Amino acid sequence: MNVVDKVVAFVNPEAGRRRVASRMALRLLEKSSRKFEAAAGGRRTDGWAASGSSTNMEISAALPKLRSRSKELARNNGYARNGIKRIANNVIGTGILPTPLNVTDAVSKKIMTAWLLWGEKVSCDFDGKFNFYGLQKLVMRTVAKCGECIIRRVRLKDEGDKIPLELQVLEPDFIDTSKNDQLKVDGGYILNGIEYNAKGKVAGYWLYKRHPLEFTTESAFVPAADVIHVFDVEDPGQNRGIPFLTSSMLRLKDFDEYEDAQLLRQKIAACFSVFITENENLNPISTNSSSEQLERVEPGIIEHLPPGKTVSFATPPPAEGYDKYSQQVLRGISAGIGTSYEALTNDLSNVNFSSGRMGWIEFQRNIEDWQWMMLIPVFCDRAWDWFVEAAALKGNAEPGKTIPVSWTAPRREMIDPVKETEALSEQVRNGFITWHNAVKSMGENPSEILAQMIKDAKAFDAAGLMPACDPRFDTNRGNEEKTPDKSKSKDKSSDDEK
């Protein structure tokens, strides 16, 4: 009740009661009409700035600064650098391997022979630094750091047996974002350096010939058929990607400054300061006294101070709560980047088997998302089609026909190899998964494993060997199948005794 209500209630209690009841009814009516509290105004939401523009407009305005800050953090901040590196290492590992599907053995052998000479060699790289698996890691690292990556197809002239194709990996800075045209003559438009046709499909990209921050150069239109644009799509219609560090940038910067402040604090604490106070009223001492002044504290020193002087020691500020606060901040940073806390910090001090496994499983889900929702369908599949088309020019594939492909992601490291291997074997035996998929989960090519097993079996037979690694000679497996159930045998013996 306010002052007026109290006065009215004192003079006329009935009128005061009606005033209070009416005010409560108005508040309930106002609250019921407010469907979403987060959309309401008031003290709690004052200062909450939320733009109503489209995703692409927000990204285009902030992307240059986000990208430059992400690069700076990746260069100078150890956690940011390690987070980006861990993402690339876990998503790619030693490479995502291709396997041709629905083709004859002859066609498969032919195309994979060409792949060994192209994808397994640095001849696939325009810069001649990586094989295809190295390019995968370079692309993933660029996407994590810069938010997106451009791969351009470079067709070569017919030179001997070399596959006439190279892949040029470019930073997103190569996109000319100054190219914007709301309406072209043909009904298309250009947005953030990406050109669309009248149907809204990507028609091509305006790319600089050289890095715009290194050279003064002009951009040229490159058809979409010759460009792969890799980024993590978070909103429908999004045409540019944002760095993985975006939601954690401020925390990373603030925590970096906090660590510097703590370091300075510890340096101050490490300084053992001594202060000498002169009491001139009790024992005035002439400034021209030739007595030696106490200026240093040394081990084993015994110093006699003149009357009137006292010694006090500085008490440095304690550094309390640093570990707990650091862990809390780094957990938030790792959540924003998409890694686990342990992967980001290398801190395994508070991890047991169960918590480590749960954290690893959640991180693995992010890894699989980046693999199967972004990198493989956008980059690997497109690059494979380019390769098959170029290989057909050399007679390694049939012209005009595509070859379906299956990709094998790198195997995940087992936390408990014995138990997890037994569980995987039981899943195959019970038909829950196929042997083919079990081998792929280990990061191996099933066709290559099967071919090697056949070759090894022939070699064992020729040498007259019966090793246990060959399922035909695994004595443990035979004993398992022939060993009777002990509980049944015990029940039978007890029945016989009766």
PyMOL commands that set and color helices and strands:
alter all, ss='L'
color gray80, all
select helices_A, chain A and resi 3-11+13-33+37-39+55-76+78-92+105-118+122-124+132-146+172-174+224-226+246-270+322-337+341-345+353-392+417-429+435-441+446-463+471-473+475-482+486-497
alter helices_A, ss='H'
color red, helices_A
select strands_A, chain A and resi 97-100+148-155+165-170+189-191+194-196+202-208+219-223+227-231+274-278+309-313+405-408
alter strands_A, ss='S'
color yellow, strands_A
deselect
rebuild
show_as cartoon
